[in-house]
Amino acid sequence: MQSLQEKASEWSGVDSADAFAIDNTNLFQKLGLQTFINLSTIFYNRVYDDEEEWFRSIFVNSKKEEAIQNQYEFFVQRMGGPPLYSQRKGHPALIGRHRPFPVTHQAAERWLHHMEKAVDSTSDIDGDSKIKMMNFFRHTAFFLVAGDELKNQNGRVPCKHGASK
């Protein structure tokens, strides 16, 4: 049986070494807090304005300001900064926290579409950082898809947190 990480690599087209290249560079130190706030704000503005009702509906029960904060705090923590997310909300546990949402292949691709546009629109992110971040985001999106499919098969959330370091 394939692990969630193996499925994420297969489905995303990003191998684990490229996905976790973010661990070899402190992107928080390089880019700063405001860059992550800007990225998450641009991203969620796009998500909440998405023309596809099925995609917007995934976020209907979430407050945009809270979604922005959760995301930038997770990114800061995961990319070398202080543990803002864990201090406020506990372990990221990505699969468990995304359990209420339909994390399908289609939803992952739509999420990635908006994230790529947001990364491209955040002028403080240099080319090398963009590549590392998008590899991580793409792999993690499909890690969540794999977790969602496993949850749907057996009704449980897998124990391994993988991408949620």
DSSP file with accessible surface (Angstrom, degrees, kcal/mol):
  #  RESIDUE AA STRUCTURE BP1 BP2  ACC     N-H-->O    O-->H-N    N-H-->O    O-->H-N    TCO  KAPPA ALPHA  PHI   PSI    X-CA   Y-CA   Z-CA
    1    1 A M              0   0  207      0, 0.0     2,-0.2     0, 0.0     0, 0.0   0.000 360.0 360.0 360.0 134.1    0.0    0.0    0.0
    2    2 A Q        -     0   0   74      1,-0.1     2,-0.1     2,-0.1     0, 0.0  -0.473 360.0-122.9 -72.3 142.7    1.3    3.4   -0.9
    3    3 A S     >  -     0   0   51     -2,-0.2     4,-2.4     1,-0.1     5,-0.2  -0.344  26.8-107.8 -75.4 165.6    1.9    5.9    1.8
    4    4 A L  H  > S+     0   0   24      1,-0.2     4,-2.6     2,-0.2     5,-0.2   0.892 122.3  53.0 -61.3 -37.8    0.2    9.3    1.8
    5    5 A Q  H  > S+     0   0   42      2,-0.2     4,-2.3     1,-0.2    -1,-0.2   0.899 108.4  49.5 -65.1 -40.4    3.5   10.9    0.9
    6    6 A E  H  > S+     0   0  102      2,-0.2     4,-2.5     1,-0.2    -2,-0.2   0.918 112.4  47.3 -65.3 -42.3    4.0    8.5   -2.0
    7    7 A K  H  X S+     0   0   33     -4,-2.4     4,-3.1     2,-0.2     5,-0.3   0.911 110.3  53.1 -63.6 -41.7    0.5    9.2   -3.3
    8    8 A A  H  X S+     0   0    0     -4,-2.6     4,-2.3     1,-0.2     6,-0.4   0.920 110.9  46.8 -60.4 -42.1    1.1   13.0   -2.9
    9    9 A S  H  X S+     0   0   24     -4,-2.3     4,-1.8     2,-0.2     5,-0.5   0.932 115.0  46.3 -65.0 -45.1    4.3   12.7   -5.0
   10   10 A E  H  < S+     0   0  118     -4,-2.5    -2,-0.2     1,-0.2    -1,-0.2   0.949 118.6  39.6 -62.3 -50.9    2.6   10.6   -7.7
   11   11 A W  H  < S+     0   0   61     -4,-3.1    -1,-0.2     1,-0.2    -2,-0.2   0.834 121.0  42.8 -72.4 -32.3   -0.5   12.8   -8.0
   12   12 A S  H  < S-     0   0    7     -4,-2.3    -1,-0.2    -5,-0.3    -2,-0.2   0.722  97.5-131.9 -85.8 -22.7    1.3   16.1   -7.7
   13   13 A G  S  < S+     0   0   69     -4,-1.8     2,-0.5    -5,-0.2    -3,-0.2   0.617  72.9 114.9  77.6  12.1    4.2   15.3   -9.9
   14   14 A V        -     0   0    8     -5,-0.5    -1,-0.2    -6,-0.4    -2,-0.2  -0.964  61.6-138.9-118.1 118.9    6.6   16.7   -7.2
   15   15 A D     >  -     0   0   86     -2,-0.5     4,-2.5     1,-0.1     3,-0.5  -0.359  27.4-107.8 -76.5 159.3    8.9   14.3   -5.5
   16   16 A S  H  > S+     0   0   47      1,-0.2     4,-2.6     2,-0.2    -1,-0.1   0.849 116.7  58.5 -55.8 -38.7    9.4   14.6   -1.7
   17   17 A A  H  4 S+     0   0   71      1,-0.2    -1,-0.2     2,-0.2     4,-0.0   0.919 112.2  40.5 -60.3 -41.3   12.9   16.0   -2.1
   18   18 A D  H >4 S+     0   0   82     -3,-0.5     3,-1.1     1,-0.2     4,-0.2   0.886 113.5  54.5 -73.5 -36.9   11.6   18.9   -4.1
   19   19 A A  H >< S+     0   0    0     -4,-2.5     3,-0.5     1,-0.2    -2,-0.2   0.886 115.0  39.4 -62.9 -38.3    8.5   19.3   -2.0
   20   20 A F  G >< S+     0   0   33     -4,-2.6     3,-2.0     1,-0.2    -1,-0.2   0.202  78.4 107.7-103.6  19.4   10.6   19.7    1.2
   21   21 A A  G X   +     0   0   18     -3,-1.1     3,-1.9     1,-0.3     4,-0.3   0.738  66.6  77.5 -63.0 -18.6   13.4   21.8   -0.3
   22   22 A I  G X  S+     0   0    3     -3,-0.5     3,-0.9   110,-0.3     5,-0.4   0.754  83.3  64.5 -61.5 -21.4   11.7   24.5    1.8
   23   23 A D  G <  S+     0   0   66     -3,-2.0    -1,-0.3     1,-0.2    -2,-0.2   0.629  94.4  58.9 -76.8 -12.8   13.5   22.9    4.7
   24   24 A N  G <  S+     0   0  135     -3,-1.9     2,-0.4    -4,-0.2    -1,-0.2   0.464 108.8  44.5 -93.6  -5.0   16.9   23.8    3.3
   25   25 A T  S <  S-     0   0   39     -3,-0.9     2,-1.5    -4,-0.3     3,-0.2  -0.998  80.6-128.0-138.9 135.2   16.2   27.5    3.2
   26   26 A N     >  +     0   0   60     -2,-0.4     4,-2.1     1,-0.2    54,-0.2  -0.689  30.9 177.1 -84.4  92.2   14.7   29.7    5.9
   27   27 A L  H  > S+     0   0    0     -2,-1.5     4,-2.8    -5,-0.4     5,-0.4   0.807  76.3  58.1 -69.0 -27.8   12.1   31.3    3.7
   28   28 A F  H  > S+     0   0   49     51,-2.7     4,-3.0     2,-0.2    -1,-0.2   0.958 109.6  43.9 -64.5 -47.2   10.6   33.2    6.7
   29   29 A Q  H  4 S+     0   0  157     50,-0.3    -2,-0.2     1,-0.2    -1,-0.2   0.900 118.1  45.9 -62.9 -39.4   14.0   34.9    7.4
   30   30 A K  H  < S+     0   0   97     -4,-2.1    -1,-0.2     1,-0.1    -2,-0.2   0.885 127.3  24.4 -71.1 -40.0   14.4   35.5    3.7
   31   31 A L  H  < S-     0   0   19     -4,-2.8     4,-0.4    -5,-0.1    -3,-0.2   0.743  98.5-139.1-103.5 -29.8   10.9   36.9    2.9
   32   32 A G    >X  -     0   0   26     -4,-3.0     4,-1.1    -5,-0.4     3,-0.5   0.179  29.5 -75.5  85.8 158.1    9.6   38.2    6.2
   33   33 A L  H 3> S+     0   0   73      1,-0.2     4,-2.2     2,-0.2     3,-0.5   0.891 123.9  58.6 -57.1 -46.0    6.3   38.1    8.0
   34   34 A Q  H 3> S+     0   0  110      1,-0.2     4,-3.0     2,-0.2    -1,-0.2   0.862 100.3  57.6 -60.6 -32.9    4.6   40.7    5.8
   35   35 A T  H <> S+     0   0    4     -3,-0.5     4,-2.7    -4,-0.4    -1,-0.2   0.923 108.4  46.1 -62.8 -41.3    5.2   38.7    2.6
   36   36 A F  H  X S+     0   0    0     -4,-1.1     4,-2.4    -3,-0.5    -2,-0.2   0.881 112.5  50.2 -71.1 -36.1    3.3   35.8    4.1
   37   37 A I  H  X S+     0   0   34     -4,-2.2     4,-2.4     2,-0.2    -2,-0.2   0.945 113.0  47.0 -63.3 -46.4    0.5   38.0    5.3
   38   38 A N  H  X S+     0   0   56     -4,-3.0     4,-2.8    -5,-0.2     5,-0.3   0.924 111.8  50.7 -60.9 -45.7    0.3   39.6    1.8
   39   39 A L  H  X S+     0   0    0     -4,-2.7     4,-2.7     1,-0.2    -1,-0.2   0.942 113.0  44.7 -57.9 -49.7    0.4   36.1    0.1
   40   40 A S  H  X S+     0   0    0     -4,-2.4     4,-2.6     2,-0.2     5,-0.2   0.872 113.4  50.9 -66.8 -35.8   -2.4   34.8    2.3
   41   41 A T  H  X S+     0   0   45     -4,-2.4     4,-2.3    -5,-0.2     5,-0.2   0.948 112.8  45.0 -66.6 -47.0   -4.5   37.9    1.8
   42   42 A I  H  X S+     0   0   49     -4,-2.8     4,-2.0    -5,-0.2    -2,-0.2   0.936 114.2  51.4 -60.6 -44.7   -4.2   37.9   -1.9
   43   43 A F  H  X S+     0   0    0     -4,-2.7     4,-2.5    -5,-0.3    -2,-0.2   0.957 112.8  42.4 -58.4 -53.4   -4.9   34.1   -2.0
   44   44 A Y  H  X S+     0   0   25     -4,-2.6     4,-2.8     1,-0.2    -1,-0.2   0.832 109.1  58.0 -71.6 -27.9   -8.1   34.3    0.1
   45   45 A N  H  X S+     0   0   63     -4,-2.3     4,-1.0    -5,-0.2    -1,-0.2   0.929 110.7  45.2 -61.5 -40.9   -9.4   37.4   -1.7
   46   46 A R  H  < S+     0   0   79     -4,-2.0     3,-0.4    -5,-0.2     4,-0.3   0.927 113.2  50.0 -65.3 -45.7   -9.1   35.3   -4.9
   47   47 A V  H >< S+     0   0    0     -4,-2.5     3,-1.4     1,-0.2    -2,-0.2   0.934 111.3  46.9 -60.8 -48.2  -10.8   32.2   -3.2
   48   48 A Y  H 3< S+     0   0   54     -4,-2.8    -1,-0.2     1,-0.3    -2,-0.2   0.691 116.4  45.9 -71.9 -16.3  -13.7   34.2   -1.8
   49   49 A D  T 3< S+     0   0  123     -4,-1.0    -1,-0.3    -3,-0.4    -2,-0.2   0.300  82.2 138.5-102.5   6.4  -14.2   35.9   -5.2
   50   50 A D    <   -     0   0    1     -3,-1.4     6,-0.1    -4,-0.3    -3,-0.1  -0.221  54.1-139.3 -56.0 138.7  -13.9   32.6   -7.3
   51   51 A E  S    S+     0   0  138      1,-0.0     2,-0.8     4,-0.0    -1,-0.2   0.652  82.1  89.0 -74.6 -15.1  -16.4   32.4  -10.1
   52   52 A E    >>  -     0   0   78      1,-0.2     4,-2.3     2,-0.0     3,-0.6  -0.754  62.7-162.0 -88.8 111.8  -17.0   28.7   -9.4
   53   53 A E  H 3> S+     0   0  120     -2,-0.8     4,-2.7     1,-0.2     5,-0.2   0.881  88.8  59.1 -60.5 -40.1  -19.8   28.3   -6.8
   54   54 A W  H 34 S+     0   0   70      1,-0.2     4,-0.5     2,-0.2    -1,-0.2   0.874 110.3  43.3 -58.5 -36.4  -18.8   24.8   -5.9
   55   55 A F  H X> S+     0   0    2     -3,-0.6     3,-1.2     2,-0.2     4,-0.6   0.932 113.0  49.7 -76.4 -46.8  -15.3   26.0   -4.9
   56   56 A R  H >< S+     0   0   93     -4,-2.3     3,-1.5     1,-0.3     4,-0.3   0.876 102.7  64.2 -56.5 -37.0  -16.5   29.1   -3.0
   57   57 A S  G >< S+     0   0   49     -4,-2.7     3,-0.9     1,-0.3     4,-0.3   0.768  89.0  67.1 -63.4 -24.0  -19.0   26.8   -1.1
   58   58 A I  G <4 S+     0   0   23     -3,-1.2     3,-0.3    -4,-0.5    -1,-0.3   0.856 109.1  37.9 -61.0 -31.8  -16.1   24.9    0.4
   59   59 A F  G X< S+     0   0   22     -3,-1.5     3,-2.2    -4,-0.6    -1,-0.2   0.370  83.3 108.3-102.9   4.7  -15.2   28.1    2.4
   60   60 A V  T <  S+     0   0  104     -3,-0.9    -1,-0.2    -4,-0.3    -2,-0.1   0.791  81.6  46.5 -60.1 -30.7  -18.7   29.3    3.1
   61   61 A N  T 3  S+     0   0  157     -4,-0.3     2,-0.4    -3,-0.3    -1,-0.3   0.303  99.1  87.2 -95.1  10.6  -18.5   28.5    6.8
   62   62 A S  S <  S-     0   0   37     -3,-2.2     2,-0.4     4,-0.0     3,-0.0  -0.905  77.4-126.4-111.3 138.3  -15.1   30.1    7.3
   63   63 A K     >  -     0   0  151     -2,-0.4     4,-2.5     1,-0.1     3,-0.2  -0.691  18.4-136.8 -79.8 131.2  -14.4   33.7    8.1
   64   64 A K  H  > S+     0   0   54     -2,-0.4     4,-2.7     1,-0.2     5,-0.2   0.901 101.9  52.4 -57.8 -44.1  -12.0   35.1    5.6
   65   65 A E  H  > S+     0   0  135      1,-0.2     4,-2.1     2,-0.2    -1,-0.2   0.890 111.8  46.4 -61.9 -38.7   -9.9   37.0    8.2
   66   66 A E  H  > S+     0   0   88     -3,-0.2     4,-3.0     2,-0.2    -1,-0.2   0.896 111.2  51.8 -70.1 -39.8   -9.5   33.8   10.2
   67   67 A A  H  X S+     0   0   11     -4,-2.5     4,-2.5     2,-0.2    -2,-0.2   0.922 110.1  49.8 -62.0 -42.4   -8.6   31.8    7.1
   68   68 A I  H  X S+     0   0   20     -4,-2.7     4,-2.8    -5,-0.2     5,-0.3   0.949 113.3  45.7 -60.7 -48.6   -6.0   34.4    6.2
   69   69 A Q  H  X S+     0   0   65     -4,-2.1     4,-2.5     1,-0.2     5,-0.3   0.928 112.2  50.3 -63.1 -46.1   -4.5   34.3    9.7
   70   70 A N  H  X S+     0   0   33     -4,-3.0     4,-2.1     1,-0.2    -1,-0.2   0.931 114.0  46.2 -56.9 -44.8   -4.5   30.5    9.9
   71   71 A Q  H  X S+     0   0   15     -4,-2.5     4,-2.9    -5,-0.2     5,-0.2   0.953 114.1  43.8 -68.0 -49.7   -2.8   30.2    6.6
   72   72 A Y  H  X S+     0   0   44     -4,-2.8     4,-2.8     1,-0.2     5,-0.2   0.905 114.0  51.6 -67.7 -33.6    0.0   32.8    7.1
   73   73 A E  H  X S+     0   0   15     -4,-2.5     4,-2.3    -5,-0.3    12,-0.8   0.915 112.1  46.6 -66.3 -39.9    0.7   31.6   10.6
   74   74 A F  H  X S+     0   0   16     -4,-2.1     4,-3.2    -5,-0.3     5,-0.3   0.949 113.6  48.2 -63.8 -47.2    1.0   28.0    9.3
   75   75 A F  H  X S+     0   0    7     -4,-2.9     4,-2.0     2,-0.2     6,-0.3   0.922 111.6  49.9 -59.7 -45.5    3.3   29.2    6.4
   76   76 A V  H  <>S+     0   0    0     -4,-2.8     5,-3.1    -5,-0.2    -1,-0.2   0.953 115.3  43.5 -56.9 -49.9    5.5   31.2    8.7
   77   77 A Q  H ><5S+     0   0   31     -4,-2.3     3,-1.1     1,-0.2    -2,-0.2   0.929 116.3  46.2 -63.2 -44.9    5.9   28.3   11.1
   78   78 A R  H 3<5S+     0   0   13     -4,-3.2    -1,-0.2     1,-0.3    -2,-0.2   0.753 111.4  53.1 -72.3 -22.5    6.4   25.7    8.3
   79   79 A M  T 3<5S-     0   0    2     -4,-2.0   -51,-2.7    -5,-0.3   -52,-0.4   0.020 131.3 -76.2-110.5  30.3    8.9   27.9    6.5
   80   80 A G  T < 5S+     0   0   40     -3,-1.1    -3,-0.2     1,-0.3    -2,-0.1   0.408  93.2 112.7 104.6  -0.4   11.3   28.6    9.3
   81   81 A G  S   <S-     0   0   18     -5,-3.1    -1,-0.3    -6,-0.3   -54,-0.0  -0.184  75.1 -58.1 -94.4-171.4    9.6   31.3   11.4
   82   82 A P        -     0   0   55      0, 0.0     2,-2.5     0, 0.0     3,-0.3  -0.256  58.1-101.0 -66.1 156.9    8.2   31.2   14.9
   83   83 A P     >  +     0   0   60      0, 0.0     4,-2.4     0, 0.0     5,-0.2  -0.258  64.1 148.9 -78.8  58.2    5.5   28.7   15.8
   84   84 A L  H  > S+     0   0   45     -2,-2.5     4,-1.4   -11,-0.3     5,-0.2   0.905  70.1  47.6 -59.0 -44.7    2.7   31.2   15.5
   85   85 A Y  H  >>S+     0   0   18    -12,-0.8     4,-3.3    -3,-0.3     5,-0.5   0.957 113.5  45.5 -64.5 -51.1    0.1   28.6   14.4
   86   86 A S  H  >5S+     0   0   38      1,-0.2     4,-1.7     3,-0.2    -1,-0.2   0.864 109.2  56.2 -63.4 -36.1    0.9   26.0   17.0
   87   87 A Q  H  <5S+     0   0  143     -4,-2.4    -1,-0.2     1,-0.2    -2,-0.2   0.865 119.6  31.6 -63.3 -34.4    1.0   28.6   19.8
   88   88 A R  H  <5S+     0   0   97     -4,-1.4    -2,-0.2    -3,-0.4    -1,-0.2   0.835 138.9  14.1 -91.5 -37.5   -2.6   29.7   18.9
   89   89 A K  H  <5S-     0   0   65     -4,-3.3    -3,-0.2     1,-0.3    -2,-0.2   0.465  96.9-120.9-123.4  -5.0   -4.2   26.5   17.6
   90   90 A G  S  <<S-     0   0   31     -4,-1.7    -1,-0.3    -5,-0.5    -2,-0.1  -0.443  70.8  -0.2  90.0-168.8   -2.0   23.5   18.5
   91   91 A H        -     0   0   92      1,-0.1    74,-0.1    -2,-0.1    73,-0.0  -0.243  69.6-126.7 -55.5 138.4   -0.4   21.0   16.1
   92   92 A P        +     0   0    2      0, 0.0     5,-0.3     0, 0.0    -1,-0.1   0.862  34.1 179.0 -58.2 -38.1   -1.2   21.8   12.5
   93   93 A A     >  -     0   0   21     71,-0.2     4,-2.7     1,-0.1     5,-0.3   0.869  10.5-167.7  36.0  62.7   -2.5   18.3   11.8
   94   94 A L  H  > S+     0   0   14     67,-0.3     4,-1.6     1,-0.2    -1,-0.1   0.842  77.1  48.3 -53.2 -45.0   -3.4   19.2    8.2
   95   95 A I  H  4 S+     0   0   12      1,-0.2     4,-0.5     2,-0.2     3,-0.3   0.955 114.7  45.8 -65.0 -45.7   -5.5   16.2    7.3
   96   96 A G  H >4 S+     0   0   33      1,-0.2     3,-1.0     2,-0.2    -2,-0.2   0.915 112.5  50.1 -63.0 -41.4   -7.5   16.4   10.5
   97   97 A R  H 3< S+     0   0   88     -4,-2.7    -1,-0.2    -5,-0.3    -2,-0.2   0.777 114.1  45.5 -70.2 -24.9   -8.1   20.1   10.2
   98   98 A H  T >< S+     0   0   64     -4,-1.6     3,-1.8    -5,-0.3    -1,-0.3   0.399  82.7 104.6 -95.5   2.3   -9.2   19.7    6.6
   99   99 A R  T <  S+     0   0   95     -3,-1.0    -1,-0.2    -4,-0.5    -2,-0.1   0.850  74.3  55.8 -53.1 -40.4  -11.5   16.8    7.4
  100  100 A P  T 3  S+     0   0  102      0, 0.0    -1,-0.3     0, 0.0    -2,-0.1   0.674  99.2  77.3 -69.5 -11.5  -14.7   18.8    7.1
  101  101 A F  S <  S-     0   0   56     -3,-1.8     2,-1.3    -4,-0.0   -43,-0.0  -0.728  88.0-115.3-103.6 147.3  -13.9   19.9    3.6
  102  102 A P        -     0   0   69      0, 0.0     2,-1.4     0, 0.0     5,-0.1  -0.637  33.2-172.5 -77.8  97.3  -14.1   17.9    0.3
  103  103 A V        +     0   0   19     -2,-1.3    45,-0.2    41,-0.2    46,-0.2  -0.648  22.1 159.5 -95.3  77.8  -10.4   17.8   -0.6
  104  104 A T     >  -     0   0   56     -2,-1.4     4,-2.7     1,-0.1     5,-0.2  -0.447  57.9-103.2 -92.8 170.8  -10.8   16.3   -4.1
  105  105 A H  H  > S+     0   0   69      1,-0.2     4,-2.4     2,-0.2     5,-0.2   0.919 124.8  50.6 -57.5 -44.2   -8.3   16.4   -7.0
  106  106 A Q  H  > S+     0   0  120      1,-0.2     4,-2.1     2,-0.2    -1,-0.2   0.918 110.9  47.4 -62.9 -43.2  -10.5   19.1   -8.6
  107  107 A A  H  > S+     0   0    8      2,-0.2     4,-2.8     1,-0.2    -1,-0.2   0.902 110.8  52.3 -66.1 -39.3  -10.5   21.2   -5.4
  108  108 A A  H  X S+     0   0    5     -4,-2.7     4,-2.8     1,-0.2    -2,-0.2   0.933 110.1  48.2 -62.6 -44.0   -6.7   20.8   -5.0
  109  109 A E  H  X S+     0   0   84     -4,-2.4     4,-2.1     2,-0.2    -1,-0.2   0.897 113.0  47.8 -64.1 -39.2   -6.1   22.0   -8.6
  110  110 A R  H  X S+     0   0   44     -4,-2.1     4,-2.0     2,-0.2    -2,-0.2   0.912 112.2  49.7 -67.4 -42.4   -8.5   25.0   -8.1
  111  111 A W  H  X S+     0   0   51     -4,-2.8     4,-2.4     1,-0.2    -2,-0.2   0.934 111.8  48.7 -58.5 -46.9   -6.7   25.8   -4.8
  112  112 A L  H  X S+     0   0    5     -4,-2.8     4,-3.0     2,-0.2     5,-0.2   0.857 105.5  58.1 -64.6 -35.9   -3.3   25.6   -6.5
  113  113 A H  H  X S+     0   0   66     -4,-2.1     4,-2.0     1,-0.2    -1,-0.2   0.953 111.4  41.7 -57.0 -49.4   -4.5   27.8   -9.3
  114  114 A H  H  X S+     0   0    4     -4,-2.0     4,-2.4     1,-0.2    -2,-0.2   0.885 114.3  51.7 -68.2 -36.9   -5.3   30.5   -6.8
  115  115 A M  H  X S+     0   0    0     -4,-2.4     4,-3.1     2,-0.2     5,-0.2   0.920 109.0  49.9 -67.9 -41.3   -2.1   30.0   -4.9
  116  116 A E  H  X S+     0   0  103     -4,-3.0     4,-2.7     1,-0.2    -1,-0.2   0.929 112.3  47.6 -62.2 -42.8    0.0   30.2   -8.0
  117  117 A K  H  X S+     0   0   96     -4,-2.0     4,-1.5    -5,-0.2    -1,-0.2   0.902 113.2  49.1 -63.2 -39.9   -1.7   33.4   -9.0
  118  118 A A  H  X S+     0   0    0     -4,-2.4     4,-0.7     2,-0.2    -2,-0.2   0.925 111.3  48.6 -66.8 -42.9   -1.2   34.8   -5.4
  119  119 A V  H >< S+     0   0    0     -4,-3.1     3,-1.2     1,-0.2     6,-0.3   0.941 112.3  49.0 -61.4 -45.6    2.5   33.8   -5.4
  120  120 A D  H 3< S+     0   0   88     -4,-2.7    -1,-0.2     1,-0.3    -2,-0.2   0.797 111.4  50.6 -63.8 -28.0    3.0   35.4   -8.7
  121  121 A S  H 3< S+     0   0   75     -4,-1.5     2,-1.0    -5,-0.2    -1,-0.3   0.508  88.4  88.5 -87.6  -7.4    1.2   38.6   -7.5
  122  122 A T    X<  -     0   0    3     -3,-1.2     3,-1.9    -4,-0.7    -1,-0.1  -0.805  63.5-165.5 -96.0  99.0    3.3   38.8   -4.3
  123  123 A S  T 3  S+     0   0  111     -2,-1.0    -1,-0.2     1,-0.3    -4,-0.0   0.713  78.6  65.4 -63.8 -21.8    6.2   40.9   -5.5
  124  124 A D  T 3  S+     0   0   92     -3,-0.1     2,-0.7   -89,-0.1    -1,-0.3   0.522  80.4  93.3 -79.9  -3.8    8.5   40.2   -2.6
  125  125 A I  S <  S-     0   0    5     -3,-1.9    -3,-0.1    -6,-0.3   -94,-0.0  -0.817  70.5-145.9 -95.0 115.2    8.8   36.5   -3.5
  126  126 A D     >  -     0   0   58     -2,-0.7     4,-2.4     1,-0.1     5,-0.2  -0.241  27.1-100.2 -73.9 166.6   11.9   35.9   -5.6
  127  127 A G  H  > S+     0   0   49      1,-0.2     4,-2.0     2,-0.2     5,-0.2   0.873 120.0  48.8 -57.4 -45.2   11.9   33.2   -8.4
  128  128 A D  H  > S+     0   0   79      1,-0.2     4,-2.2     2,-0.2    -1,-0.2   0.922 112.7  48.4 -64.6 -42.1   13.8   30.5   -6.4
  129  129 A S  H  > S+     0   0    0      1,-0.2     4,-3.0     2,-0.2     5,-0.2   0.897 108.2  55.4 -65.4 -38.4   11.5   30.9   -3.4
  130  130 A K  H  X S+     0   0   52     -4,-2.4     4,-2.9     2,-0.2     5,-0.2   0.925 108.2  48.2 -58.9 -45.4    8.4   30.7   -5.7
  131  131 A I  H  X S+     0   0  105     -4,-2.0     4,-2.4     2,-0.2     5,-0.2   0.946 114.0  45.9 -62.0 -47.5    9.6   27.4   -7.1
  132  132 A K  H  X S+     0   0   35     -4,-2.2     4,-2.1     1,-0.2  -110,-0.3   0.923 115.4  46.7 -62.3 -44.1   10.3   26.0   -3.6
  133  133 A M  H  X S+     0   0    0     -4,-3.0     4,-3.2     1,-0.2     5,-0.2   0.936 112.4  48.6 -66.1 -44.8    7.0   27.2   -2.3
  134  134 A M  H  X S+     0   0   32     -4,-2.9     4,-2.9    -5,-0.2     5,-0.2   0.880 109.8  52.4 -66.5 -35.6    4.9   26.0   -5.2
  135  135 A N  H  X S+     0   0   45     -4,-2.4     4,-2.3    -5,-0.2     5,-0.2   0.932 113.3  44.9 -62.1 -43.4    6.5   22.5   -5.0
  136  136 A F  H  X S+     0   0    1     -4,-2.1     4,-2.9    -5,-0.2     5,-0.2   0.943 115.1  47.3 -63.9 -47.4    5.6   22.4   -1.3
  137  137 A F  H  X S+     0   0    3     -4,-3.2     4,-2.6     2,-0.2    -2,-0.2   0.916 113.0  48.5 -62.3 -43.1    2.1   23.7   -1.9
  138  138 A R  H  X S+     0   0   70     -4,-2.9     4,-1.8    -5,-0.2    -1,-0.2   0.948 114.9  44.2 -64.3 -47.4    1.5   21.3   -4.8
  139  139 A H  H  X S+     0   0    0     -4,-2.3     4,-2.0    -5,-0.2    -2,-0.2   0.933 115.1  48.8 -62.6 -44.6    2.7   18.2   -2.9
  140  140 A T  H  X S+     0   0   12     -4,-2.9     4,-2.3    -5,-0.2    -2,-0.2   0.892 106.3  56.5 -66.1 -38.7    0.8   19.2    0.2
  141  141 A A  H  X S+     0   0   10     -4,-2.6     4,-1.6    -5,-0.2    -1,-0.2   0.933 112.3  42.1 -57.9 -43.1   -2.4   19.8   -1.6
  142  142 A F  H  X S+     0   0    2     -4,-1.8     4,-2.5     2,-0.2    -1,-0.2   0.768 107.0  61.0 -80.7 -21.1   -2.3   16.2   -3.0
  143  143 A F  H  X S+     0   0    2     -4,-2.0     4,-2.3     2,-0.2    -1,-0.2   0.923 107.2  47.4 -61.7 -42.5   -1.2   14.9    0.4
  144  144 A L  H  X S+     0   0   18     -4,-2.3     4,-2.5     2,-0.2    -2,-0.2   0.878 109.1  52.9 -67.9 -37.1   -4.5   16.3    1.7
  145  145 A V  H  X S+     0   0    0     -4,-1.6     4,-2.7     2,-0.2     5,-0.2   0.941 109.8  48.8 -61.1 -45.4   -6.3   14.7   -1.3
  146  146 A A  H  X S+     0   0    0     -4,-2.5     4,-2.3     1,-0.2    -2,-0.2   0.913 112.1  48.8 -61.7 -42.0   -4.7   11.3   -0.3
  147  147 A G  H  X S+     0   0    0     -4,-2.3     4,-2.6     2,-0.2    -1,-0.2   0.895 110.9  50.3 -64.2 -39.2   -5.8   11.8    3.3
  148  148 A D  H  X S+     0   0   13     -4,-2.5     4,-2.5     2,-0.2    -2,-0.2   0.915 110.4  49.2 -66.3 -42.1   -9.3   12.7    2.3
  149  149 A E  H  X S+     0   0   61     -4,-2.7     4,-1.6     2,-0.2    -2,-0.2   0.908 111.8  48.8 -65.0 -39.6   -9.6    9.6    0.1
  150  150 A L  H  X S+     0   0   24     -4,-2.3     4,-2.3     2,-0.2     6,-0.4   0.931 110.8  51.0 -65.3 -43.0   -8.3    7.4    2.9
  151  151 A K  H  X S+     0   0   24     -4,-2.6     4,-2.8     1,-0.2    -2,-0.2   0.918 110.3  49.5 -58.2 -43.9  -10.8    9.0    5.3
  152  152 A N  H  < S+     0   0  108     -4,-2.5    -1,-0.2     1,-0.2    -2,-0.2   0.802 110.5  51.5 -68.2 -27.9  -13.6    8.3    2.8
  153  153 A Q  H  < S+     0   0  134     -4,-1.6    -1,-0.2    -3,-0.2    -2,-0.2   0.893 131.4  10.4 -74.4 -42.4  -12.5    4.7    2.5
  154  154 A N  H  < S-     0   0   69     -4,-2.3    -2,-0.2     2,-0.3    -3,-0.2   0.379  94.2-118.8-124.9   4.4  -12.4    3.8    6.1
  155  155 A G  S  < S+     0   0   47     -4,-2.8     2,-0.3    -5,-0.3    -4,-0.2   0.571  78.4 104.2  75.0   7.4  -14.0    6.7    8.0
  156  156 A R  S    S-     0   0  168     -6,-0.4    -2,-0.3    -5,-0.2    -1,-0.2  -0.877  70.9-120.9-121.2 157.7  -10.9    7.6   10.0
  157  157 A V        -     0   0   50     -2,-0.3    -9,-0.1    -3,-0.1   -10,-0.0  -0.808  39.2-113.6 -92.2 130.6   -8.2   10.3    9.8
  158  158 A P        -     0   0   25      0, 0.0   -62,-0.1     0, 0.0   -63,-0.1  -0.275  17.0-132.0 -62.4 153.3   -4.7    8.8    9.3
  159  159 A C  S    S+     0   0  114    -64,-0.1     2,-0.2   -63,-0.0   -63,-0.1   0.800  78.2  90.7 -77.4 -32.9   -2.3    9.3   12.2
  160  160 A K        -     0   0  166      1,-0.1   -65,-0.1   -67,-0.0  -156,-0.0  -0.494  53.6-166.4 -74.7 136.3    0.7   10.6   10.2
  161  161 A H    >   +     0   0   77     -2,-0.2     3,-2.2     1,-0.2   -67,-0.3   0.581  23.7 164.4 -97.7 -12.8    0.9   14.3    9.8
  162  162 A G  G >  S+     0   0   31      1,-0.3     3,-0.9     2,-0.1    -1,-0.2  -0.004  70.3  30.1  41.1 -96.9    3.6   14.2    7.1
  163  163 A A  G 3  S+     0   0    0      1,-0.2    -1,-0.3   -23,-0.1   -23,-0.1   0.513 105.3  79.0 -73.3  -1.3    3.6   17.7    5.5
  164  164 A S  G <         0   0    1     -3,-2.2    -1,-0.2   -24,-0.0   -71,-0.2   0.271 360.0 360.0 -96.9  14.9    2.5   19.4    8.7
  165  165 A K    <         0   0  141     -3,-0.9    -2,-0.0    -4,-0.1    -3,-0.0   0.241 360.0 360.0 -29.3 360.0    5.8   19.5   10.5
